[in-house]
Amino acid sequence: MNLLDLIISPAFAEGEAATISGSGLGDLVPLVLLFVVFYFLLIRPQQKRAKEHKILLTALKKGDEIVTNGGVIGVVKSVDESFAVLEIANGVIIKVQKQGINQKMPKGSANI
């Protein structure tokens, strides 16, 4: 007996028929169930949020009151393909990327 036999136990064939684990289908069931759980708990809600955000950005128009990802509240003054111009205070105008817009607020929220 050498040192490796103490660390890694040797496998001996004892003449008995080796047990074969049926088909591989039984081993795939937990993996498939795990994927289904991940899909419904992680992937699907993320896709739904991304779709809603895309709809929000395409429907953005002048006069909408929005909140940016940084928490800045403002009124949309103009919108183009990639950017939106916001008025965040009387006479204070900033230009932000449309992707940086988080949500649309109800009318009267900005108090500008």
DRENBA-73158 format. One line per field, with one value per residue: residue number from 1; residue in one letter; z, x negated, y of N, C-alpha, C in turn. Coordinates in nm, 4 decimals. Atoms other than C-alpha are relative to their C-alpha. Layout:
# residues N
num <- [NUM_...]
residu <- [A_...]
n_pz <- [Z_...]
n_px <- [X_...]
n_py <- [Y_...]
ca_pz <- [Z_...]
ca_px <- [X_...]
ca_py <- [Y_...]
c_pz <- [Z_...]
c_px <- [X_...]
c_py <- [Y_...]
END
This chain:
# residues 112
num <- [1_2_3_4_5_6_7_8_9_10_11_12_13_14_15_16_17_18_19_20_21_22_23_24_25_26_27_28_29_30_31_32_33_34_35_36_37_38_39_40_41_42_43_44_45_46_47_48_49_50_51_52_53_54_55_56_57_58_59_60_61_62_63_64_65_66_67_68_69_70_71_72_73_74_75_76_77_78_79_80_81_82_83_84_85_86_87_88_89_90_91_92_93_94_95_96_97_98_99_100_101_102_103_104_105_106_107_108_109_110_111_112]
residu <- [M_N_L_L_D_L_I_I_S_P_A_F_A_E_G_E_A_A_T_I_S_G_S_G_L_G_D_L_V_P_L_V_L_L_F_V_V_F_Y_F_L_L_I_R_P_Q_Q_K_R_A_K_E_H_K_I_L_L_T_A_L_K_K_G_D_E_I_V_T_N_G_G_V_I_G_V_V_K_S_V_D_E_S_F_A_V_L_E_I_A_N_G_V_I_I_K_V_Q_K_Q_G_I_N_Q_K_M_P_K_G_S_A_N_I]
n_pz <- [0.0000_0.0058_-0.0518_0.0838_-0.0354_-0.1166_0.0424_0.0997_-0.0143_0.1293_0.0390_0.0306_0.0602_-0.0798_0.0729_0.0038_0.1113_-0.0359_0.0123_0.1013_-0.0352_0.1053_0.1079_-0.0426_-0.0128_-0.1420_-0.0466_0.0613_-0.0557_-0.0901_0.0766_0.0725_-0.0993_-0.0416_0.1076_0.0013_-0.1144_0.0341_0.1042_-0.0525_-0.1094_0.0348_0.1397_0.0485_-0.0541_0.0542_0.1363_-0.0097_-0.0385_0.1129_0.1003_-0.0508_0.0055_0.1403_0.0340_-0.0655_0.0715_0.1324_-0.0173_-0.0659_0.0803_-0.0648_-0.1076_-0.0974_-0.1196_-0.0139_-0.0969_0.0578_-0.0862_-0.1071_-0.0925_0.0397_0.0522_0.0932_0.1040_0.1315_0.0902_0.1353_0.0052_0.1296_0.0003_-0.1092_-0.1132_-0.0407_-0.0662_-0.1163_-0.0827_-0.1372_-0.0810_0.0898_0.0741_-0.0066_0.0994_0.0165_0.1055_-0.0519_0.0890_-0.0248_-0.0809_-0.1386_-0.0555_-0.0770_-0.0001_0.0256_-0.1202_0.0250_0.0237_-0.1210_-0.0938_0.0115_-0.0620_0.0638]
n_px <- [-0.0864_0.0825_-0.0596_-0.1135_-0.1163_-0.0641_-0.0659_-0.1004_-0.0262_-0.0010_-0.1246_0.0244_-0.1118_-0.0145_-0.0650_-0.1438_-0.0422_-0.0025_-0.1341_-0.0073_-0.1111_-0.1001_0.0305_0.0471_-0.1158_-0.0231_0.0992_-0.0272_-0.1214_0.0303_0.0603_-0.1094_-0.0798_0.0781_-0.0090_-0.1365_-0.0096_0.0776_-0.0699_-0.1159_0.0354_0.1038_0.0090_-0.1272_-0.0270_0.0963_-0.0419_-0.1226_0.0407_0.0700_-0.1023_-0.0750_0.0883_0.0110_-0.1274_0.0028_0.0906_-0.0539_-0.1194_0.0378_-0.0327_0.0172_-0.0948_-0.0013_0.0831_0.0742_0.1085_0.1159_0.0605_0.0705_-0.0959_-0.0337_-0.1358_-0.0074_-0.1024_0.0601_-0.0173_0.0090_0.0491_0.0429_0.0200_0.0848_0.0078_-0.1156_0.0349_-0.0870_0.0070_-0.0041_-0.0386_-0.0268_0.1174_0.1101_-0.0289_0.1065_-0.0191_0.0305_-0.0272_-0.1325_0.0162_0.0152_-0.1308_-0.0459_-0.1453_-0.0847_-0.0703_-0.1309_0.0033_0.0039_0.1017_0.1258_-0.0144_0.0915]
n_py <- [-0.1167_-0.1201_-0.1230_-0.0381_0.0826_-0.0595_-0.1230_0.0355_0.1427_0.0672_0.0663_0.1404_0.0727_0.1208_0.1065_-0.0188_-0.0847_-0.1413_-0.0555_-0.1046_-0.0882_-0.0099_-0.0925_-0.1311_-0.0868_-0.0244_-0.0959_-0.1295_-0.0603_-0.1120_-0.1088_-0.0650_-0.0717_-0.1162_-0.0982_-0.0540_-0.0912_-0.1191_-0.0743_-0.0708_-0.0900_-0.0974_-0.0414_-0.0551_-0.1342_-0.0963_-0.0307_-0.0795_-0.1353_-0.0613_-0.0326_-0.1151_-0.1168_-0.0374_-0.0632_-0.1308_-0.0903_-0.0323_-0.0823_-0.1244_-0.1179_-0.1290_-0.0254_0.1104_-0.0174_0.1260_0.0123_0.0681_0.1028_-0.0697_-0.0578_-0.1361_-0.0121_-0.1108_-0.0010_0.0183_-0.1139_0.0555_0.1379_0.0510_0.1447_0.0481_-0.0912_-0.0787_-0.1254_-0.0145_-0.1186_0.0511_-0.1162_-0.1128_-0.0443_0.0971_0.1038_0.0990_0.0985_0.1332_0.1122_0.0571_0.1212_-0.0422_-0.0343_0.1149_0.0159_-0.1159_-0.0393_-0.0621_-0.1444_-0.0810_0.0499_-0.0730_-0.1333_-0.0973]
ca_pz <- [0.0000_-0.0973_0.0009_-0.2931_-0.1828_0.1431_-0.0359_-0.3311_-0.2667_-0.5518_-0.7417_-0.7513_-0.9775_-0.7712_-1.0475_-0.9716_-1.2502_-1.2393_-1.1786_-1.4749_-1.4005_-1.6417_-1.9067_-1.8873_-1.8912_-1.5156_-1.4680_-1.6952_-1.5118_-1.2263_-1.4767_-1.6857_-1.3747_-1.2644_-1.6051_-1.5922_-1.2450_-1.3616_-1.6674_-1.4721_-1.1787_-1.3528_-1.7319_-1.8054_-1.5584_-1.6881_-2.0473_-1.9440_-1.7713_-2.0733_-2.3066_-2.0858_-2.0679_-2.4460_-2.4840_-2.2331_-2.4277_-2.7656_-2.6281_-2.4681_-2.5848_-2.5052_-2.1743_-2.0045_-1.6495_-1.5924_-1.3443_-1.4590_-1.3244_-1.1141_-0.9488_-1.1352_-1.1977_-1.5001_-1.7812_-2.1340_-2.3663_-2.6762_-2.7758_-3.0596_-3.1385_-2.8627_-2.6335_-2.4422_-2.3300_-1.9797_-1.7817_-1.4194_-1.2781_-1.4194_-1.6900_-1.6104_-1.9084_-1.9359_-2.2088_-2.1108_-2.2955_-2.3376_-2.1828_-1.8643_-1.8181_-1.5516_-1.5330_-1.6227_-1.3395_-1.3061_-1.4238_-1.1600_-0.9939_-1.1178_-0.9795_-1.2280]
ca_px <- [0.0000_-0.1456_-0.0696_0.1649_0.3864_0.4505_0.5434_0.7324_0.8982_0.8411_1.1370_1.1447_1.3628_1.5022_1.6566_2.0077_2.2040_2.1544_2.4728_2.5590_2.7698_3.0603_3.0795_2.9272_3.2771_3.3108_2.9957_3.1221_3.4503_3.2979_3.0977_3.4081_3.6059_3.3277_3.3311_3.7102_3.6880_3.4123_3.6171_3.9292_3.7517_3.4664_3.4721_3.8401_3.8875_3.5692_3.6911_4.0285_3.8639_3.6393_3.9401_4.1348_3.8342_3.7985_4.1686_4.1273_3.8348_4.0084_4.3239_4.1305_4.2526_4.2236_4.3868_4.3433_4.2096_3.9399_3.6808_3.3297_3.1267_2.9369_3.2568_3.2882_3.6501_3.7244_3.9609_3.8769_3.8239_3.7190_3.6378_3.4296_3.3083_3.0461_3.0856_3.3504_3.3275_3.4675_3.5533_3.4724_3.5328_3.6422_3.3867_3.1678_3.1576_2.9567_2.9097_2.9237_2.9072_3.2486_3.1155_3.0505_3.4208_3.5667_3.9382_4.2178_4.3745_4.7377_4.8092_4.7301_4.4509_4.1666_4.2998_4.1015]
ca_py <- [0.0000_0.3326_0.6889_0.7517_0.4635_0.6483_0.9715_0.8256_0.4924_0.2490_0.1067_-0.2706_-0.4789_-0.7622_-0.9629_-0.8459_-0.6825_-0.3110_-0.1206_0.0953_0.3968_0.3566_0.6218_0.9667_1.1111_1.0752_1.2792_1.5584_1.6174_1.8248_2.0276_2.1012_2.1939_2.4276_2.5982_2.6390_2.7976_3.0352_3.1284_3.2199_3.3868_3.5695_3.5767_3.6412_3.9309_4.0981_4.0717_4.2148_4.5142_4.5768_4.5686_4.8120_5.0481_5.0419_5.1271_5.4126_5.5592_5.5369_5.7035_5.9902_6.3324_6.7009_6.7944_6.4543_6.4650_6.2044_6.0807_5.9906_5.6996_5.9545_6.0748_6.4059_6.5071_6.7214_6.8121_6.6975_6.9952_6.7988_6.4436_6.3030_5.9526_5.9253_6.2258_6.4182_6.7800_6.8329_7.1416_7.0610_7.4124_7.7462_7.8242_7.5188_7.2840_6.9635_6.7047_6.3367_6.0080_5.8489_5.5257_5.7249_5.7929_5.5677_5.6357_5.8722_6.0678_6.1859_6.5404_6.8025_6.6041_6.8240_7.1566_7.3625]
c_pz <- [0.0000_0.0478_-0.0796_0.0318_0.1228_-0.0388_-0.0955_0.0096_-0.1372_-0.0243_-0.0408_-0.0616_0.0722_-0.0724_-0.0026_-0.1175_0.0484_-0.0206_-0.0976_0.0324_-0.1230_-0.1153_0.0588_0.0207_0.1455_0.0574_-0.0552_0.0616_0.0988_-0.0734_-0.0762_0.0970_0.0494_-0.1060_-0.0042_0.1142_-0.0286_-0.1043_0.0597_0.1124_-0.0390_-0.1425_-0.0470_0.0611_-0.0540_-0.1419_0.0000_0.0369_-0.1153_-0.1086_0.0431_-0.0068_-0.1435_-0.0460_0.0607_-0.0791_-0.1378_0.0101_0.0639_-0.0911_0.0825_0.1047_0.1025_0.1168_0.0313_0.1148_-0.0696_0.0963_0.1175_0.0991_-0.0321_-0.0602_-0.0925_-0.0990_-0.1350_-0.0873_-0.1454_0.0077_-0.1416_0.0144_0.1222_0.1264_0.0284_0.0717_0.1104_0.0635_0.1435_0.1009_-0.0986_-0.0639_0.0035_-0.0902_-0.0108_-0.1125_0.0542_-0.1083_0.0345_0.0864_0.1482_0.0658_0.0636_-0.0085_-0.0281_0.1255_-0.0367_-0.0200_0.1326_0.1002_0.0018_0.0676_-0.0549_-0.0453]
c_px <- [-0.0911_0.0797_0.1226_0.1243_0.0715_0.0785_0.1151_0.0225_0.0116_0.1352_-0.0340_0.1246_0.0099_0.0746_0.1519_0.0338_0.0081_0.1407_-0.0050_0.1219_0.0864_-0.0394_-0.0468_0.1145_0.0283_-0.0966_0.0268_0.1200_-0.0321_-0.0594_0.1072_0.0874_-0.0712_0.0058_0.1378_0.0181_-0.0769_0.0724_0.1133_-0.0336_-0.0988_0.0114_0.1271_0.0326_-0.0957_0.0380_0.1242_-0.0335_-0.0693_0.0991_0.0811_-0.0829_-0.0137_0.1276_0.0063_-0.0845_0.0534_0.1215_-0.0301_0.0274_-0.0183_0.1097_0.0101_-0.0916_-0.0628_-0.0999_-0.1137_-0.0504_-0.0746_0.0928_0.0400_0.1406_0.0041_0.1129_-0.0709_0.0330_-0.0091_-0.0620_-0.0488_-0.0280_-0.0755_0.0052_0.1342_-0.0515_0.1028_-0.0173_0.0184_0.0324_0.0259_-0.1292_-0.1177_0.0355_-0.1211_0.0367_-0.0435_0.0244_0.1361_-0.0095_-0.0135_0.1308_0.0588_0.1502_0.0694_0.0793_0.1384_-0.0155_0.0047_-0.1043_-0.1258_0.0040_-0.0972_0.0819]
c_py <- [0.1230_0.1207_0.0439_-0.0817_0.0560_0.1256_-0.0296_-0.1501_-0.0650_-0.0678_-0.1425_-0.0608_-0.1327_-0.1099_0.0136_0.0907_0.1441_0.0540_0.1165_0.0856_0.0210_0.0905_0.1331_0.0977_0.0343_0.1014_0.1405_0.0716_0.1127_0.1200_0.0780_0.0788_0.1253_0.1095_0.0647_0.1002_0.1291_0.0843_0.0822_0.0986_0.1095_0.0535_0.0690_0.1370_0.1069_0.0395_0.0880_0.1446_0.0726_0.0413_0.1224_0.1282_0.0492_0.0709_0.1404_0.0986_0.0366_0.0914_0.1346_0.1196_0.1269_0.0199_-0.1115_0.0331_-0.1343_0.0075_-0.0740_-0.1067_0.0628_0.0676_0.1433_-0.0005_0.1207_-0.0171_-0.0081_0.1207_-0.0425_-0.1389_-0.0275_-0.1485_-0.0527_0.0834_0.0659_0.1242_0.0213_0.1366_-0.0473_0.1093_0.1130_0.0482_-0.0956_-0.1177_-0.0915_-0.0960_-0.1353_-0.1041_-0.0584_-0.1260_0.0326_0.0401_-0.1250_-0.0207_0.1309_0.0282_0.0552_0.1517_0.0750_-0.0432_0.0863_0.1364_0.1022_0.1197]
END
